[in-house]
Every structure is written in C-alpha cells, then in structure tokens.
Amino acid sequence: MCTYLHGPRDGGIYYFRRGIPQPLRRIIGKREFLISLRVKDREQAKRLIPGLTTKTQAILDEAAARVNQTQPSSTHRAAEDDQWLHDREGEDYLSRIAWEEDEAAIAREPLVAALEDRLKLPMAELTPEEQAAKDIIDHLTFELKLSKESQRFVAADKKANTKLIEPKASPPSISNVGHGVPNTSISAMYESYAEQPGLRPATVRQFRSIINHLIKFLEHDIANQVSTKSLIRWRQFLQREVLPNGEPRSAKTINTSYLAAANVTFAYGVNELLIPTNPMAAVGKVRAEKKIKLRDPDFSRAERKTILSATLNLSDSRRSPHLSAALRWVPWLCAYTGARVNEMTQLQKQDVSNIDGVWALKITPASGDVKTDEARLVPVHEHLIEQGFIEYIDNCPNGPLFYNPDKSGVGLQRGQYKRVGMRLAEWVRGLGIGQIGDRSLQPNHAWRHTFKTLCLEAGIEERAMDYMQGHSSKGVGRTYGSNTLPMLQAQLAKFPRYELS
C-alpha cells in the first residue's frame, strides 16, 4: 500500500500527497506536500513515491531541527501561529485553487488531443457542440501553459533542495511573516525566476520584454506595490494599444504571453516569500471574439504554384544575396519539410550534410530557436536535390545560409533570421496571397498546414510526419524507438512533388 499515492481524479493522473505536522507548517509555509506525478499508470506512479517520500522527509527533518533550536514560550508560539495562519490564509486558499486548476488542466490533456484531431475539420462539418469546443480550445491551452510553467520552477526548487526552506533562515516572526521582502524589484524577481532550469531561452526573452512593458506601464519597479487593480488596467491597456502593424493584440497573445508572463513572475515571488500574495491571481483572462474563418489555413493548389513559381523568377537586383537565397530556397524547404519558417531561415551550412547516403537537414537549437528545444534530422526531398540545393550549399561559406552574420551585433543574429522570415511573409503578400488583416491564412505558417494535408493524402505515417514537423508525439508508446533517417526518407518518398506546369 502506498500511503502517499492519491488519485487519479476522473481518469486523470496520480499525485503525491503528504500532510505536514502542525508545528512545522509555520516553518515550511504550507499545510501539505501536493505534487503531480504526471503519470496515469498506477504501477509507474508507485515507483515514484519512495523518492518523493525521502525528499519530503528530509524537509520535515530540517524543519523539525529548526523548531527544536528555537523554542519560544507556549503563549508566544500560539500568538505567532495565529498570526501566521491569518497572514497566509488568503495565500493558502489561492494556492489550493491554483493546484486544482493545474490538476484539472493536466487531466484534460487527452481531451484536448482528441478535440484537436476532430477540430481540424472545417467549421461547417462540426456539430454545434464541437464548434463551441473550438472556441474554448485557446482557454484550455492557456491553462496548460500556466500549469507547466508553474511546475517548472517548483520542480527546480525541489531539485536544488534549497527553495522550500532556507537552512540559515530564522523561524518566521509576527513582524515579518507573510509580508515578503520590502521594495522587491519586479525585474529582479523575474530575473531570479528566469534562472530556473528547464525554461526555454526564447520564452525567457519574450517574457522579459513583457515584464519590462509592465514596469513601464506601472511607472515603478516595486513588486509589493503592484495591485490587482493596476494589473487589470494594464490588461485593458494591452487590449487598446495599437501595434506598429496597425492592429491590436489578439486575446490569445494577451492571455498566453502577457498575462502568463506576469502570473509566473508574481507566483514565483510568492513561492520565494518575496511578496505575500500574487496580485495576478484575481486578474481574469481576455475573452476572445469568435473568429470568422474565411478559408482553410493551408495553401490552395493555385497559391502553391504562384509562390513556388515566383521563387524561380527573382529579378530584383537590389536584394542582398542572402535575402535572394532565402526567397529562392526557404519556401521550397518549408513546402517539403513542414518546418517552421524560422527553423529554415536560421539554417547554417553545417546543418546540411550527407549521413550514410541520405542528405538531411539538422534543425537544432544550436543554430537558433527550436520550439521543442530538441534537435531533429529531416531528409532533403529528392526534388530539392534535383533543383540544385546541394550545389548551392557546397558553394556557400561556413555559417548562416540566409542572413549575413557580419551585419549583426553581438547576440542579434536571432533578430536577423526572424526578420528574414518577416520579409518572406511580406514577399508572399506581395504576390496577392495572405493579405494583412486576413487571419485565416498566414503566409509562412500555411506551409505547415499544407505539408500535413499532403502527408495525410499520401498516407504518410503520423509518427513520421509529426517528427519531421517538430510536433510532440501523442501517447507514451510513440516516445519509444528512434525516427531513423532511412525510415523518414522512405516515408517522405511518398510525398507528392509540387508541379508548376
């Protein structure tokens, strides 16, 4: 019998739950240990319990030692405990609510996966209930993102074994418990959060700019002085602010980027006892307007022909050699790999190589941002080889293929290949495809939808197409075994050629 094994709830995951004795709660700062095991198999969950039991016991032992070192009078201790519980009551309540939301969000992951498969169909083919589900999918994604971000820094705290209790800290007193650290800087609090292991560099950079936006709006950098009302005003400002492209931010961007960045920052501050409560806890998300879908998100046959034909007839001599090369090859690379455009614009010469007779692209975080933070090898389609792509690679100097690193300052190469992607989108719009304001078609991202559609039509195995596109596998079984180049090449051979005549 596993005493600390609980769950699952409604077919969800198992979790570790262990109560904390009353005398130790004021030291550790919570009533119980409640940790998601992130597994649904009971036997697998049971194997995780002993390790967590040992870690939590070490925390309890250290807290007990600190209690024994300082034994205040019973009257003083009773008053101290009352004050502690009073100050932390609201915070504990919010913590419980946050956990329940996390647990519910994680338990919904299989439902989200099933819905995503079904909701790929055009809106007209869905039932009213499924259409409603399509409207709430962004909300579910937002909950999952917050849940995973929160679990990241909590897991990092446990791994370092220094975050739940500080060995040299004195027991909390009536004067300082629950009030945090005076004049804590928002920016410093974020930078401390950003040092937690497991965070994606791209997310750290994006969230840093958002925190700077918040500080500029607040006109101060003191975390303890941030109120829920001021954050609601910030949210309202984000909805009204017009971006350089002449459009406001989408509800999805505000929810999953701006509000998420602020929430994880203040939640981290609460976890580190830098601030007493999270002012973001009561800030609601922006409700998204129902999107009007004017068309499918992938390119039509005529649009594919227009774009790919134009890559073969580039005549503007004012373009730089790198940009001309990007316009010539990146649309074809996206068309035959389904990769994200910036995964192609960041490619370096050394990322294209012949491995055991198979020409392959290495899409790697070493060259730039990769959403999964995992390198993958994708075969080069034979049609690209016939067009002379390998000869182009052979004639390139070492380094980036589609931007000039000599024209960027230190640390600015990421901005360069991102700008190349934007120039590509502008070029496609210039061909009359994917006009600004029409969110139904994204000039670069549409190749990912197109690739998936053609893979399905060609009968390419789902595991292979997901791997080539950098999509996560669904189900534990698909994480076993390797996606070898020969297997991927055999599957890609089924992919139809883009005919331009």
URJO-V78002 format. One record per residue. N is the residue number from 1. RES is the residue in one letter. PHI is phi in degrees with one decimal (NA if undefined). Layout:
n:N res:RES phi:PHI
n:N res:RES phi:PHI
//
This chain:
n:1 res:M phi:NA
n:2 res:C phi:-97.1
n:3 res:T phi:-59.7
n:4 res:Y phi:-96.1
n:5 res:L phi:-89.4
n:6 res:H phi:-132.1
n:7 res:G phi:101.7
n:8 res:P phi:-81.6
n:9 res:R phi:-98.0
n:10 res:D phi:50.0
n:11 res:G phi:76.0
n:12 res:G phi:-88.8
n:13 res:I phi:-95.9
n:14 res:Y phi:-88.8
n:15 res:Y phi:-147.3
n:16 res:F phi:-95.0
n:17 res:R phi:-137.1
n:18 res:R phi:-142.7
n:19 res:G phi:-72.3
n:20 res:I phi:-109.1
n:21 res:P phi:-54.1
n:22 res:Q phi:-52.0
n:23 res:P phi:-63.6
n:24 res:L phi:-96.3
n:25 res:R phi:-64.9
n:26 res:R phi:-71.0
n:27 res:I phi:-83.2
n:28 res:I phi:-80.4
n:29 res:G phi:91.2
n:30 res:K phi:-157.3
n:31 res:R phi:-90.2
n:32 res:E phi:-158.0
n:33 res:F phi:-92.3
n:34 res:L phi:-134.1
n:35 res:I phi:-128.4
n:36 res:S phi:-69.4
n:37 res:L phi:-89.0
n:38 res:R phi:59.0
n:39 res:V phi:-134.8
n:40 res:K phi:-110.5
n:41 res:D phi:-87.0
n:42 res:R phi:-64.1
n:43 res:E phi:-64.4
n:44 res:Q phi:-65.7
n:45 res:A phi:-64.3
n:46 res:K phi:-60.9
n:47 res:R phi:-70.6
n:48 res:L phi:-86.9
n:49 res:I phi:-64.8
n:50 res:P phi:-56.7
n:51 res:G phi:-62.8
n:52 res:L phi:-69.4
n:53 res:T phi:-62.4
n:54 res:T phi:-64.7
n:55 res:K phi:-64.9
n:56 res:T phi:-70.3
n:57 res:Q phi:-65.0
n:58 res:A phi:-62.1
n:59 res:I phi:-66.3
n:60 res:L phi:-63.9
n:61 res:D phi:-63.8
n:62 res:E phi:-67.1
n:63 res:A phi:-63.5
n:64 res:A phi:-64.0
n:65 res:A phi:-63.3
n:66 res:R phi:-68.0
n:67 res:V phi:-63.4
n:68 res:N phi:-67.6
n:69 res:Q phi:-68.8
n:70 res:T phi:-126.0
n:71 res:Q phi:-110.4
n:72 res:P phi:-70.8
n:73 res:S phi:-63.2
n:74 res:S phi:-61.5
n:75 res:T phi:-66.0
n:76 res:H phi:-64.9
n:77 res:R phi:-65.2
n:78 res:A phi:-64.1
n:79 res:A phi:-65.4
n:80 res:E phi:-63.8
n:81 res:D phi:-63.5
n:82 res:D phi:-60.9
n:83 res:Q phi:-64.4
n:84 res:W phi:-59.8
n:85 res:L phi:-64.8
n:86 res:H phi:-64.8
n:87 res:D phi:-68.7
n:88 res:R phi:-95.4
n:89 res:E phi:-58.4
n:90 res:G phi:-63.7
n:91 res:E phi:-64.6
n:92 res:D phi:-62.7
n:93 res:Y phi:-61.9
n:94 res:L phi:-63.2
n:95 res:S phi:-64.1
n:96 res:R phi:-65.3
n:97 res:I phi:-62.2
n:98 res:A phi:-60.7
n:99 res:W phi:-63.6
n:100 res:E phi:-59.9
n:101 res:E phi:-66.2
n:102 res:D phi:-61.4
n:103 res:E phi:-60.7
n:104 res:A phi:-64.9
n:105 res:A phi:-63.6
n:106 res:I phi:-66.3
n:107 res:A phi:-63.9
n:108 res:R phi:-84.5
n:109 res:E phi:-55.6
n:110 res:P phi:-61.1
n:111 res:L phi:-64.8
n:112 res:V phi:-60.9
n:113 res:A phi:-60.9
n:114 res:A phi:-65.3
n:115 res:L phi:-65.4
n:116 res:E phi:-59.1
n:117 res:D phi:-62.2
n:118 res:R phi:-71.5
n:119 res:L phi:-79.7
n:120 res:K phi:-72.1
n:121 res:L phi:-70.3
n:122 res:P phi:-56.6
n:123 res:M phi:-55.8
n:124 res:A phi:-65.3
n:125 res:E phi:-91.0
n:126 res:L phi:-97.1
n:127 res:T phi:-74.7
n:128 res:P phi:-55.7
n:129 res:E phi:-65.1
n:130 res:E phi:-70.6
n:131 res:Q phi:-63.5
n:132 res:A phi:-64.9
n:133 res:A phi:-62.7
n:134 res:K phi:-63.6
n:135 res:D phi:-69.5
n:136 res:I phi:-96.0
n:137 res:I phi:-62.9
n:138 res:D phi:-64.9
n:139 res:H phi:-64.9
n:140 res:L phi:-64.1
n:141 res:T phi:-61.8
n:142 res:F phi:-62.8
n:143 res:E phi:-61.9
n:144 res:L phi:-63.6
n:145 res:K phi:-64.9
n:146 res:L phi:-63.3
n:147 res:S phi:-59.9
n:148 res:K phi:-68.7
n:149 res:E phi:-63.7
n:150 res:S phi:-63.6
n:151 res:Q phi:-67.6
n:152 res:R phi:-61.6
n:153 res:F phi:-77.3
n:154 res:V phi:-66.4
n:155 res:A phi:-63.2
n:156 res:A phi:-65.4
n:157 res:D phi:-60.8
n:158 res:K phi:-66.9
n:159 res:K phi:-63.7
n:160 res:A phi:-72.6
n:161 res:N phi:56.6
n:162 res:T phi:-131.6
n:163 res:K phi:-94.9
n:164 res:L phi:-70.6
n:165 res:I phi:-141.3
n:166 res:E phi:-98.9
n:167 res:P phi:-56.2
n:168 res:K phi:-93.4
n:169 res:A phi:-78.2
n:170 res:S phi:-85.0
n:171 res:P phi:-58.6
n:172 res:P phi:-61.9
n:173 res:S phi:-116.0
n:174 res:I phi:-60.7
n:175 res:S phi:-78.9
n:176 res:N phi:-123.2
n:177 res:V phi:-66.8
n:178 res:G phi:83.0
n:179 res:H phi:-101.2
n:180 res:G phi:72.0
n:181 res:V phi:-104.4
n:182 res:P phi:-57.2
n:183 res:N phi:59.0
n:184 res:T phi:-62.6
n:185 res:S phi:-78.6
n:186 res:I phi:-62.5
n:187 res:S phi:-65.1
n:188 res:A phi:-66.5
n:189 res:M phi:-63.6
n:190 res:Y phi:-65.9
n:191 res:E phi:-61.7
n:192 res:S phi:-66.5
n:193 res:Y phi:-61.7
n:194 res:A phi:-65.6
n:195 res:E phi:-80.2
n:196 res:Q phi:-65.3
n:197 res:P phi:-67.0
n:198 res:G phi:95.7
n:199 res:L phi:-83.1
n:200 res:R phi:-73.0
n:201 res:P phi:-55.4
n:202 res:A phi:-64.0
n:203 res:T phi:-67.1
n:204 res:V phi:-60.0
n:205 res:R phi:-65.7
n:206 res:Q phi:-62.4
n:207 res:F phi:-66.1
n:208 res:R phi:-61.9
n:209 res:S phi:-64.3
n:210 res:I phi:-69.2
n:211 res:I phi:-63.2
n:212 res:N phi:-63.8
n:213 res:H phi:-62.6
n:214 res:L phi:-62.8
n:215 res:I phi:-61.4
n:216 res:K phi:-63.1
n:217 res:F phi:-66.9
n:218 res:L phi:-69.7
n:219 res:E phi:65.5
n:220 res:H phi:-160.7
n:221 res:D phi:-127.9
n:222 res:I phi:-111.1
n:223 res:A phi:-63.1
n:224 res:N phi:-66.8
n:225 res:Q phi:-98.2
n:226 res:V phi:-87.5
n:227 res:S phi:-106.6
n:228 res:T phi:-61.5
n:229 res:K phi:-61.9
n:230 res:S phi:-67.2
n:231 res:L phi:-72.2
n:232 res:I phi:-66.0
n:233 res:R phi:-63.5
n:234 res:W phi:-63.4
n:235 res:R phi:-59.6
n:236 res:Q phi:-64.5
n:237 res:F phi:-64.1
n:238 res:L phi:-60.7
n:239 res:Q phi:-72.1
n:240 res:R phi:-87.4
n:241 res:E phi:-61.2
n:242 res:V phi:-94.3
n:243 res:L phi:-82.4
n:244 res:P phi:-55.7
n:245 res:N phi:-80.8
n:246 res:G phi:85.8
n:247 res:E phi:-116.3
n:248 res:P phi:-78.2
n:249 res:R phi:-69.5
n:250 res:S phi:-78.2
n:251 res:A phi:-61.0
n:252 res:K phi:-63.8
n:253 res:T phi:-62.9
n:254 res:I phi:-63.7
n:255 res:N phi:-71.3
n:256 res:T phi:-87.4
n:257 res:S phi:-116.7
n:258 res:Y phi:-67.7
n:259 res:L phi:-67.8
n:260 res:A phi:-64.4
n:261 res:A phi:-62.6
n:262 res:A phi:-66.1
n:263 res:N phi:-64.8
n:264 res:V phi:-68.4
n:265 res:T phi:-68.1
n:266 res:F phi:-72.1
n:267 res:A phi:-63.7
n:268 res:Y phi:-63.0
n:269 res:G phi:-60.3
n:270 res:V phi:-65.4
n:271 res:N phi:-61.2
n:272 res:E phi:-92.3
n:273 res:L phi:59.5
n:274 res:L phi:-85.5
n:275 res:I phi:-135.1
n:276 res:P phi:-73.7
n:277 res:T phi:-142.9
n:278 res:N phi:-93.7
n:279 res:P phi:-67.6
n:280 res:M phi:-80.8
n:281 res:A phi:-58.6
n:282 res:A phi:-101.0
n:283 res:V phi:-88.5
n:284 res:G phi:-75.2
n:285 res:K phi:-82.4
n:286 res:V phi:-77.4
n:287 res:R phi:-81.7
n:288 res:A phi:-80.8
n:289 res:E phi:-72.7
n:290 res:K phi:-66.1
n:291 res:K phi:-75.7
n:292 res:I phi:-91.4
n:293 res:K phi:-92.3
n:294 res:L phi:-90.8
n:295 res:R phi:-166.6
n:296 res:D phi:-72.4
n:297 res:P phi:-79.1
n:298 res:D phi:-97.1
n:299 res:F phi:-73.7
n:300 res:S phi:-76.7
n:301 res:R phi:-58.6
n:302 res:A phi:-66.2
n:303 res:E phi:-67.6
n:304 res:R phi:-59.0
n:305 res:K phi:-62.4
n:306 res:T phi:-61.2
n:307 res:I phi:-67.8
n:308 res:L phi:-68.2
n:309 res:S phi:-67.5
n:310 res:A phi:-65.0
n:311 res:T phi:-66.0
n:312 res:L phi:-92.7
n:313 res:N phi:-132.6
n:314 res:L phi:-84.6
n:315 res:S phi:-126.8
n:316 res:D phi:-74.2
n:317 res:S phi:-74.3
n:318 res:R phi:-76.7
n:319 res:R phi:-73.2
n:320 res:S phi:-71.3
n:321 res:P phi:-57.6
n:322 res:H phi:-66.7
n:323 res:L phi:-67.7
n:324 res:S phi:-61.3
n:325 res:A phi:-63.9
n:326 res:A phi:-63.2
n:327 res:L phi:-65.6
n:328 res:R phi:-72.3
n:329 res:W phi:-107.5
n:330 res:V phi:-61.1
n:331 res:P phi:-58.6
n:332 res:W phi:-67.3
n:333 res:L phi:-62.3
n:334 res:C phi:-64.6
n:335 res:A phi:-65.3
n:336 res:Y phi:-101.8
n:337 res:T phi:-126.6
n:338 res:G phi:69.6
n:339 res:A phi:-75.3
n:340 res:R phi:-68.1
n:341 res:V phi:-59.0
n:342 res:N phi:-74.4
n:343 res:E phi:-70.5
n:344 res:M phi:-90.1
n:345 res:T phi:-68.8
n:346 res:Q phi:-91.4
n:347 res:L phi:-56.9
n:348 res:Q phi:-113.9
n:349 res:K phi:-55.8
n:350 res:Q phi:-70.1
n:351 res:D phi:-82.5
n:352 res:V phi:-114.1
n:353 res:S phi:-151.7
n:354 res:N phi:-100.1
n:355 res:I phi:-116.3
n:356 res:D phi:52.6
n:357 res:G phi:86.5
n:358 res:V phi:-116.9
n:359 res:W phi:-74.0
n:360 res:A phi:-142.2
n:361 res:L phi:-99.8
n:362 res:K phi:-100.0
n:363 res:I phi:-91.5
n:364 res:T phi:-137.1
n:365 res:P phi:-61.5
n:366 res:A phi:-66.5
n:367 res:S phi:-99.7
n:368 res:G phi:166.1
n:369 res:D phi:-71.9
n:370 res:V phi:-126.0
n:371 res:K phi:-56.1
n:372 res:T phi:-87.0
n:373 res:D phi:59.9
n:374 res:E phi:-129.1
n:375 res:A phi:-72.5
n:376 res:R phi:-146.3
n:377 res:L phi:-104.9
n:378 res:V phi:-124.0
n:379 res:P phi:-62.2
n:380 res:V phi:-86.6
n:381 res:H phi:-63.4
n:382 res:E phi:-59.3
n:383 res:H phi:-65.9
n:384 res:L phi:-66.0
n:385 res:I phi:-63.8
n:386 res:E phi:-64.0
n:387 res:Q phi:-76.4
n:388 res:G phi:100.7
n:389 res:F phi:-63.3
n:390 res:I phi:-67.1
n:391 res:E phi:-62.4
n:392 res:Y phi:-61.0
n:393 res:I phi:-62.1
n:394 res:D phi:-60.0
n:395 res:N phi:-88.2
n:396 res:C phi:-86.6
n:397 res:P phi:-72.5
n:398 res:N phi:-61.4
n:399 res:G phi:115.8
n:400 res:P phi:-61.1
n:401 res:L phi:-87.2
n:402 res:F phi:-123.7
n:403 res:Y phi:-152.4
n:404 res:N phi:-97.0
n:405 res:P phi:-66.4
n:406 res:D phi:-70.6
n:407 res:K phi:-96.6
n:408 res:S phi:-119.6
n:409 res:G phi:-78.5
n:410 res:V phi:-61.6
n:411 res:G phi:78.8
n:412 res:L phi:-105.7
n:413 res:Q phi:-64.3
n:414 res:R phi:-57.1
n:415 res:G phi:-62.3
n:416 res:Q phi:-64.7
n:417 res:Y phi:-72.0
n:418 res:K phi:-67.8
n:419 res:R phi:-66.4
n:420 res:V phi:-60.3
n:421 res:G phi:-60.2
n:422 res:M phi:-67.7
n:423 res:R phi:-64.1
n:424 res:L phi:-62.0
n:425 res:A phi:-62.6
n:426 res:E phi:-62.3
n:427 res:W phi:-63.9
n:428 res:V phi:-64.5
n:429 res:R phi:-61.8
n:430 res:G phi:-64.0
n:431 res:L phi:-86.7
n:432 res:G phi:89.7
n:433 res:I phi:-121.6
n:434 res:G phi:65.7
n:435 res:Q phi:-66.1
n:436 res:I phi:-60.6
n:437 res:G phi:98.3
n:438 res:D phi:-95.8
n:439 res:R phi:-80.3
n:440 res:S phi:-72.6
n:441 res:L phi:-136.1
n:442 res:Q phi:-106.0
n:443 res:P phi:-56.4
n:444 res:N phi:-95.1
n:445 res:H phi:-68.0
n:446 res:A phi:-62.3
n:447 res:W phi:-64.8
n:448 res:R phi:-66.7
n:449 res:H phi:-66.2
n:450 res:T phi:-62.4
n:451 res:F phi:-58.8
n:452 res:K phi:-63.8
n:453 res:T phi:-61.0
n:454 res:L phi:-69.4
n:455 res:C phi:-62.3
n:456 res:L phi:-63.7
n:457 res:E phi:-64.5
n:458 res:A phi:-85.2
n:459 res:G phi:77.1
n:460 res:I phi:-73.6
n:461 res:E phi:-59.8
n:462 res:E phi:-60.6
n:463 res:R phi:-60.6
n:464 res:A phi:-68.2
n:465 res:M phi:-67.4
n:466 res:D phi:-63.8
n:467 res:Y phi:-63.5
n:468 res:M phi:-61.8
n:469 res:Q phi:-87.5
n:470 res:G phi:79.4
n:471 res:H phi:-88.0
n:472 res:S phi:-70.7
n:473 res:S phi:-76.4
n:474 res:K phi:-99.0
n:475 res:G phi:98.7
n:476 res:V phi:-64.5
n:477 res:G phi:-58.1
n:478 res:R phi:-78.0
n:479 res:T phi:-84.3
n:480 res:Y phi:-91.5
n:481 res:G phi:81.6
n:482 res:S phi:-107.4
n:483 res:N phi:-89.4
n:484 res:T phi:-75.4
n:485 res:L phi:-60.5
n:486 res:P phi:-58.6
n:487 res:M phi:-64.8
n:488 res:L phi:-66.1
n:489 res:Q phi:-63.7
n:490 res:A phi:-63.7
n:491 res:Q phi:-71.5
n:492 res:L phi:-67.2
n:493 res:A phi:-62.5
n:494 res:K phi:-76.2
n:495 res:F phi:-69.4
n:496 res:P phi:-70.6
n:497 res:R phi:-73.3
n:498 res:Y phi:-85.6
n:499 res:E phi:-91.6
n:500 res:L phi:-103.8
n:501 res:S phi:-93.2
//
